[in-house]
Amino acid sequence: MNYLVLLRHGESAWNKENKFTGFTDVDLSEAGIEEAKTAGRSLKEKGINFDNVFTSTLKRAYNTAALALTEAGQETGNEVRHDDLRERDYGDLTGLNKDETREKYGAEQVHIWRRSYDVPPPGGESLKDVVARVEPYYHEHIEPLVKEGKNVLLAAHGNTLRAMLIILGENTPEDINNAEIPTGVPLVFEYEGGAKKKKYFLKPGM
């Protein structure tokens, strides 16, 4: 049996301030640091040791990976970072407070920008766009390792991982809005003989 683990970064400073973050390189909040460490403890308890680690090029993602791996007693600093694994680009909404954005543009319009599959915010990306850049990277660099029986960690962002759920066949563009991926909680996929067997969120004591 081997594992593919998807880990959304811990709470960032802009998550805390309820801002659209996108490509902005914002670091973890104090709460986010603790979430990353808790993820590491969960992985240690489960006994998952990673052969390969992938993250985005944004510090909230690779710092989450480093903190989790350190807490799990595993080697850090050898992860592969790539721009294709970054968060969705929120374009003109980047840096704006979400509540203030609803007041400015209307709640319905902001909901469409945030949750529709193929409607991007002004100057930004839709989730469909994120799938289009994450999917080729996954198939070229990550999927072969999983099929070889390697344990792989992907530490990234909410929309990166929502894209991954579509790529892995867990969700469709029509129902992806039902998928909730909490910050700092590992989502584990178990594989056997190259085939995906089950998935679950991993929390301390499980």
Secondary structure, DSSP 4 states (H G I P E B T S, - for coil): -EEEEEEEPPPBHHHHTTB--TT----B-HHHHHHHHHHHHHHHHHT---SEEEE-SSHHHHHHHHHHHHHTT---S--EE-GGGSPPP-GGGTT-BHHHHHHHH-HHHHHHHHH-SS-PPTTS--HHHHHHHHHHHIIIIIHHHHHTT--EEEEE-HHHHHHHHHHTTS--TTTGGG----TT--EEEEEETTEEEEEEE--TT-
